[in-house]
Amino acid sequence: MNRRKKIKQLLEAHAKKASAKKAPRKKSTYVSKADRLKLAAEATQDSITAPESRTAPTSEP
């Protein structure tokens, strides 16, 4: 009985690990605080420059 139980436990553990590998990753990658600040600064610069470029008149020939 003991041997069967051990084998069963091993097979269940391997199956659990295999299914965990197949499962999609729930966590996104970590972004450091400095990188978040850079991204926020770029986003604000883009949002500031975007309206200016839209309102600029374009002359077509």
N, C-alpha and C positions, 0 to 999 in steps of 0.2 A: 504494500500500500504506500509506503514512504517513497519508494522509487517512482511510482506512478505520479504521485503528487508533485515531486520535484520536476519530472519531465513535463507535466502539464503546466507548472508555473513557468518553466523556461519557454515553452512554446507560446504561452500567453504574453510573456514579456517581449518576445521577439515580434509577435503580431502587433502589440501595442506600439513598439518603436517604429515598425514599418508603416502603420497607419498615421503616426505622427509626422513622419517624413512626407507623406502624401498630402497631408492637410495644408491648406493655404496659410501663409504667415499672417498672423493677426496684428503683429506689431510693426509699425513703420520704423524706418531707420532713424537713429538718433541724430539730431541736428544741434550742434553746439550753440551756445548763447551768442557767440561772436558771429557765427554764420547766420543766425536768425536776424541779428541786427543789420548785417549786410544786406540780406534779402529784403528786409523792411525798408531800408534806405533806398535800395534800387527801385522798389515798388513805388515809393513816394516820388522819386525822381521821374519815373515813367509816367505816373499819373499827372504830374505837373507839366511835363513837356508834351504829353499827348494832346490836351486841349488846345495848346498854342499852335501845334502843327495842323490841327483840324480847321482852325479859324483863319489861318493864313490864306489869303486869296491866291488862286492859281490862274495864271493867264495862259489860255490855250491859243495856239495860232490859227 
